[in-house]
Amino acid sequence: METSEYNLLISLALIPAVVGLQIWVRNRRKRRRTDEGHQEFDSLGSTLFSAILEGVAVVSSLILIIWIMGGILRYLFPMIFNAK
């Protein structure tokens, strides 16, 4: 199998992971909301932990989106990227 095909398969396999990360973060934020729409935390530690954990999840999903788009574009336009 060529490397561009392999990259395409990996890219397509990572799409559910990205969607799952985004849904997970959205659900966590939705569960913390009060009737007024504000987020409530139990303590400062849980606030910091949630902010860091969700921030890492969002940034990693954005990095994966960029990598996925690169794999798809490399497969569709091999001459631009000098792919085999």
N, C-alpha and C positions, 0 to 999 in steps of 0.2 A: 504494500500500500504506500502511496506517495505521501510525503509529509504534508502537503496541502489538504489532502483528503483526511488524513489523521487529525490535523488541526480543526477541520470542519466538524468532524465527529465529536471531538472533545468540546468544541464551542457549543454545539447543539445540545450536548449532554449537560452543560453547565447552566443553561437557561432556566431549568426548574429550580436550581439552587439559588439563583439570583432572585427569582420571583418569590421563593420561599423565605429568603432573608427579609425582603421588603414587606411581605405580609406579616411576618413574625414581629418586626419592629412596629408596624402600624397597629397590630392587635395589642401589643404591650402598652403603647401610648393611649389607645382607646380605653383600656381597662382602668387606667389611672385617672381618667377624667371624672370630674364631679358633674352635678347637674348644671352648674354655671359654666362649665367648660374648662376649668382650671385643672392642672395636674396636681395630685396630692401624693406625697411620699411619706413613709413612716419615720425616716430619720435622714440626717445629712449623709450618712454612709450609703444608704440605699439610693439616694439621689445621685451621688457621685458614681456609684457602681452602675446604675442604669444609664447615666449619661455616657460613660466611657464605653460600656458594652454595646449600647445601641449606636454610638458614633462609629465604633470599629466595624459593626455589622453593615452600616450604611456605606462607609468608605470602601470596605472590601467588596460590597456588591457593585459599587460604581467602577471599581478597578476591574472586576470580572466582566462588566458590561463592555468596557473598552477593549478588553482582551477578546471577548466573544466577537465584537464587531471587526476586530483585526483579523481573526481567523476566517470569518465569513468573507470579508473583502479580499483576503489573500487567496481564497478559493475562487472567487468570482473574477478577479482581475490579476492573474498570475504574472503577467508581463510587467505590471507596475511595481510589484514587490520582488521581482526576480525569483519567484518561487518555481520549483521544479514540478 
